Amino acid sequence: MKKDESYDLSDAQRELIKGFWKDNPVFIAALGLCPAMAVTNSLRNALVMTVATAFVLCGASALVSLSRKWIPKQVRISIFIIIIATFVTTVDYVLQAIAYDAHKDIGAFIALIVVNCLILGRQEAFASKRPFGLAMADAVGMAGGFGIALVMIGAVREILGNGTLLKDTPWMFSVFGPHFEPWAVMVLPPGGFLCLGALLAWFAWMKERFERKKQPETAASAG
């Protein structure tokens, strides 16, 4: 990867795509596991946390990348945290104003976005060393991968735990009908561990299968 100001579209595409699968922050890198388990007892909460995290990650990456040449190395982590905290405060107030019920459910975890290792890690490892375009491609890709993970976990837990999707929203609908007996454990903390563990195992199996399938193709092309 180029570390100067020059890059082409393929570089941006690669950074955008990697967060969805190859370097998925939750299922591959195992980052941001606290919100992945804590706020995903419903699909609504998962979507709200996805939007909040994406806003903070993209905003922080943009600002860090644009100002990276003027940030002293000795205080870069402190400055990164201040930038992240500014965007977290903004999204916290916006959610209180436009989605108060959702904020009431997950408000404590909105504030904890400041210490989300995914966001701070991307500032230190990528945005502070790359131009704006690549930093934004990386941020959007990582936010997308994080959102996919949260939505998958939230959907599974709500379907099994309540038999519904989009509970507490105007778009709520029943998946299994009125005679379904909810698995109460799925909307409790143990359900988060169970669901995350199952999805981690599934992703690891899929990745291993993909790599095994790719090996003969690589050997054939080399021969």
C-alpha positions in Angstrom: 0.0 0.0 0.0 1.3 3.5 -0.9 1.9 5.7 2.1 2.2 9.0 0.2 -0.5 11.2 -1.3 -0.8 9.2 -4.5 -3.2 6.3 -4.8 -5.7 5.0 -7.4 -9.2 3.7 -7.4 -8.2 0.1 -6.8 -6.5 1.1 -3.6 -9.7 2.7 -2.3 -11.8 -0.2 -3.4 -9.5 -2.6 -1.6 -9.7 -0.6 1.6 -13.4 -0.3 1.3 -14.1 -4.0 0.7 -11.7 -5.5 3.3 -13.8 -4.4 6.3 -16.8 -6.3 5.1 -15.1 -9.7 4.9 -11.3 -10.1 5.0 -10.7 -7.9 8.0 -14.2 -7.7 9.5 -13.7 -5.9 12.8 -16.0 -8.3 14.8 -15.8 -11.7 13.2 -12.2 -11.6 12.0 -10.3 -9.1 14.1 -12.5 -9.6 17.3 -12.7 -5.8 17.9 -15.7 -4.0 19.4 -17.1 -7.1 21.1 -18.6 -5.2 24.0 -21.3 -3.4 22.0 -21.6 -6.5 19.7 -23.0 -8.3 22.8 -24.4 -5.6 25.0 -26.7 -3.7 22.6 -27.8 -6.4 20.2 -30.8 -7.8 22.1 -32.9 -6.2 19.4 -32.4 -5.3 15.8 -33.4 -1.7 16.5 -30.7 -1.2 19.0 -28.2 -2.8 16.7 -29.1 -0.5 13.9 -28.9 2.6 16.1 -25.4 1.6 17.4 -24.3 0.9 13.8 -25.3 4.4 12.7 -23.7 6.0 15.8 -20.4 4.1 15.4 -20.3 4.7 11.6 -20.8 8.5 12.2 -18.0 8.6 14.8 -15.6 6.4 12.8 -16.0 8.3 9.5 -15.9 11.7 11.1 -12.9 10.9 13.2 -11.0 9.3 10.3 -11.7 12.3 8.1 -10.5 14.8 10.6 -7.5 12.8 11.6 -6.4 12.3 8.0 -6.8 15.9 7.1 -4.9 17.1 10.1 -2.3 14.3 10.4 0.6 16.5 9.3 0.0 19.0 12.1 -0.6 16.5 14.9 2.6 16.2 17.1 3.5 12.5 17.5 4.0 12.9 21.2 0.4 13.7 21.9 -1.3 12.0 18.9 -3.3 9.5 21.1 -4.7 12.3 23.3 -5.7 14.3 20.3 -7.3 11.2 18.6 -9.4 10.6 21.8 -10.5 14.3 21.9 -11.5 14.1 18.3 -13.4 10.9 18.8 -15.1 12.2 22.0 -16.3 15.3 20.1 -18.1 13.2 17.5 -19.4 10.9 20.3 -20.9 13.8 22.2 -22.5 15.1 18.9 -24.2 11.8 18.1 -25.2 11.3 21.7 -27.1 14.6 21.7 -28.6 14.0 18.3 -29.9 10.6 19.4 -31.5 12.1 22.5 -33.3 14.6 20.3 -34.5 12.3 17.5 -34.6 8.8 19.0 -35.1 9.2 22.7 -36.4 5.6 23.3 -33.5 4.0 21.6 -31.1 6.3 23.4 -32.7 5.4 26.7 -32.0 1.7 26.0 -28.4 2.0 24.8 -27.3 5.5 25.9 -24.6 4.2 28.3 -23.0 2.4 25.4 -23.0 5.4 23.1 -20.6 7.2 25.5 -18.4 4.1 25.5 -17.8 4.5 21.8 -14.9 6.8 22.9 -13.0 3.8 24.1 -14.0 1.4 21.3 -10.7 -0.1 20.3 -11.9 -0.4 16.7 -12.2 3.4 16.3 -9.0 4.4 18.1 -7.2 1.6 16.4 -8.1 2.8 12.9 -7.0 6.3 13.7 -3.6 5.1 14.9 -3.0 2.4 12.4 -4.5 3.9 9.3 -6.1 7.4 9.2 -3.1 9.1 10.7 -0.9 7.7 7.9 -3.1 7.8 4.8 -4.6 10.5 2.6 -8.3 11.5 3.0 -9.7 9.2 0.3 -8.1 6.1 1.6 -8.9 7.0 5.2 -12.6 7.4 4.3 -12.7 4.2 2.3 -11.2 2.3 5.3 -13.6 4.0 7.7 -16.7 3.2 5.6 -15.6 -0.4 5.1 -14.9 -1.0 8.7 -18.1 0.7 9.8 -20.0 -1.4 7.2 -18.4 -4.6 8.5 -19.1 -3.6 12.1 -22.7 -2.9 11.2 -23.1 -6.2 9.4 -22.0 -8.0 12.5 -24.3 -6.1 14.8 -27.3 -6.5 12.5 -26.7 -10.2 12.2 -26.4 -10.7 15.9 -29.3 -8.4 16.7 -31.6 -10.1 14.2 -30.8 -13.6 15.4 -31.2 -12.6 19.1 -34.5 -10.8 18.5 -36.0 -13.5 16.3 -35.2 -16.2 18.8 -35.7 -14.1 21.9 -39.0 -12.4 21.0 -40.2 -13.9 17.8 -40.2 -10.5 16.1 -38.1 -8.1 14.1 -37.8 -4.4 14.6 -39.5 -4.5 18.0 -40.6 -1.1 19.4 -40.7 0.5 16.0 -43.6 1.2 13.6 -42.3 -1.5 11.3 -42.3 -4.4 13.9 -43.7 -7.7 12.6 -44.0 -11.2 14.0 -41.7 -13.8 12.5 -43.1 -17.0 14.0 -46.7 -16.0 14.9 -48.5 -15.7 18.2 -47.9 -19.3 19.3 -44.1 -19.1 19.3 -42.5 -19.6 22.7 -39.6 -17.1 23.0 -36.1 -18.2 24.0 -35.7 -15.7 26.8 -32.0 -16.5 27.2 -31.3 -14.9 23.8 -32.2 -11.4 24.9 -30.1 -11.8 28.1 -26.3 -11.4 28.3 -25.7 -15.2 27.9 -27.6 -15.1 24.6 -25.1 -12.5 23.3 -22.2 -14.8 24.1 -24.0 -17.8 22.5 -24.9 -15.9 19.3 -21.5 -14.2 18.9 -19.7 -17.5 19.5 -21.8 -19.3 16.9 -21.3 -16.6 14.3 -17.5 -16.4 15.0 -17.3 -20.2 14.5 -19.3 -19.9 11.2 -17.1 -17.1 9.9 -14.0 -19.0 10.8 -15.3 -22.1 9.0 -16.3 -20.0 5.9 -12.9 -18.4 5.8 -11.0 -21.7 6.1 -13.3 -23.2 3.4 -12.6 -20.2 1.1 -8.8 -20.5 1.6 -8.8 -24.2 0.9 -10.8 -23.7 -2.3 -8.4 -20.9 -3.3 -5.2 -23.1 -2.9 -5.8 -25.4 -5.9 -6.5 -22.3 -8.1 -3.3 -20.6 -6.9 -1.3 -23.8 -7.5 -2.8 -24.3 -11.0 -2.0 -20.7 -12.0 1.6 -21.0 -10.6 2.1 -24.3 -12.6 
